[in-house]
């Protein structure tokens, strides 16, 4: 990542790197330098992964960074490419927060004839590639041994954005942070219905402002609810200020919580008003814990959450539509426990219990190495 020391989009490649290293493979990683490195980066180094620390990009939006990288494709190759040239990898994994911010890496690997695969963690209609960008994307995507998208919806959107099919694309699932062995017991009933919004505090992506606007309606102020926000981010104080501005009394901000199961021990339903996504871990984890969800129909949300069966799906991330969906969910609140059990059954069929192991085997297969598993 270039805007934070670590994030959920880094877990798939990094955990696969640790698996490969433990199996005796030589592994190196290029990561952004930060004054205080994340514990995950330190763990990579401790386990024998060679690190190349590159200069962090100027903090900006995902899509601004992608445009800048397209613009610099013809420029002199930066130091990280010289490092990769010297390393001579058998396979390069290019992990992107979006679907275009690794284009310069792909272009270099294609020109150097280094086999490479690409992980695309997110996509959105809010950014549509220009003709030049689409041509570059089409060229380098077709050169990849494999493209991994975390949701089918985002893969199909990418195909529309560049106007061509991507036959080398597969779905990949990110590792989750709860046990898949058993559901979390339903919360003790107290007469208050507790909704949990589990996401980094980032309204442009996660849409927390939409939820706060809905909750400001008088009908919600009169209901026996508590809405708990879990997560941190650069918009934390602004969201708290917005909640105060709207005079919301049933809102609680808890910051980051390591033990995800503890969140679901005390909450009945997930609410995730995202504007864009990949496939949110918060949804996957809530379903493993036996909780239904209220989501917007973006990216992979509706691929997992079946409207009216395992949760409720708003047609789009808009206050009016989210409000309508919350009303439907409220009217069916006495079915939430039953829907949570259905959510658990559904996630068992859609998400592998060991997504890192599956991904690692796919990486080895892409270079003709048979897994020992």
WOZI-V183779 format. One record per residue. SS is DSSP state (alpha for helix, beta for strand, coil for the rest). Layout:
# WOZI-V183779
SS / SS
This chain:
# WOZI-V183779
coil / coil / coil / coil / coil / coil / coil / alpha / alpha / alpha / alpha / alpha / alpha / alpha / alpha / alpha / alpha / alpha / alpha / alpha / alpha / alpha / coil / coil / coil / coil / coil / beta / beta / beta / beta / beta / coil / coil / coil / coil / coil / coil / alpha / alpha / alpha / alpha / alpha / alpha / alpha / alpha / coil / coil / coil / beta / beta / beta / beta / beta / coil / coil / coil / coil / coil / coil / coil / alpha / alpha / alpha / alpha / alpha / alpha / alpha / alpha / alpha / alpha / coil / coil / coil / coil / coil / coil / coil / alpha / alpha / alpha / alpha / alpha / alpha / alpha / alpha / alpha / coil / coil / coil / coil / beta / beta / beta / beta / beta / coil / coil / coil / coil / coil / coil / alpha / alpha / alpha / alpha / alpha / alpha / alpha / alpha / alpha / alpha / coil / coil / coil / beta / beta / beta / beta / beta / coil / coil / beta / coil / coil / coil / coil / coil / coil / coil / alpha / alpha / alpha / alpha / alpha / alpha / alpha / alpha / alpha / alpha / alpha / alpha / alpha / coil / coil / beta / beta / beta / beta / coil / coil / alpha / alpha / alpha / alpha / alpha / alpha / alpha / alpha / alpha / alpha / alpha / coil / coil / coil / coil / coil / coil / beta / beta / beta / coil / coil / coil / coil / coil / coil / coil / coil / coil / coil / coil / coil / coil / coil / coil / coil / coil / coil / coil / coil / coil / beta / beta / beta / beta / beta / beta / coil / coil / coil / coil / alpha / alpha / alpha / alpha / coil / alpha / alpha / alpha / alpha / alpha / alpha / alpha / alpha / coil / coil / alpha / alpha / alpha / alpha / coil / coil / coil / beta / beta / beta / beta / beta / beta / coil / coil / coil / coil / coil / alpha / alpha / alpha / alpha / alpha / alpha / alpha / alpha / alpha / alpha / coil / coil / coil / coil / coil / beta / beta / beta / coil / coil / coil / coil / coil / coil / alpha / alpha / alpha / alpha / alpha / alpha / coil / coil / coil / beta / beta / beta / beta / coil / coil / coil / coil / beta / coil / coil / coil / alpha / alpha / alpha / alpha / alpha / alpha / alpha / alpha / coil / coil / coil / beta / beta / beta / beta / beta / coil / coil / coil / coil / alpha / alpha / alpha / alpha / coil / coil / beta / coil / coil / coil / beta / beta / beta / beta / coil / coil / coil / coil / alpha / alpha / alpha / alpha / alpha / alpha / alpha / alpha / alpha / alpha / alpha / alpha / alpha / coil / alpha / alpha / alpha / alpha / alpha / alpha / alpha / alpha / alpha / alpha / alpha / alpha / alpha / alpha / alpha / alpha / alpha / alpha / coil / coil / coil / coil / alpha / alpha / alpha / alpha / alpha / alpha / alpha / alpha / alpha / alpha / alpha / alpha / coil / coil / coil / coil / coil / coil / coil
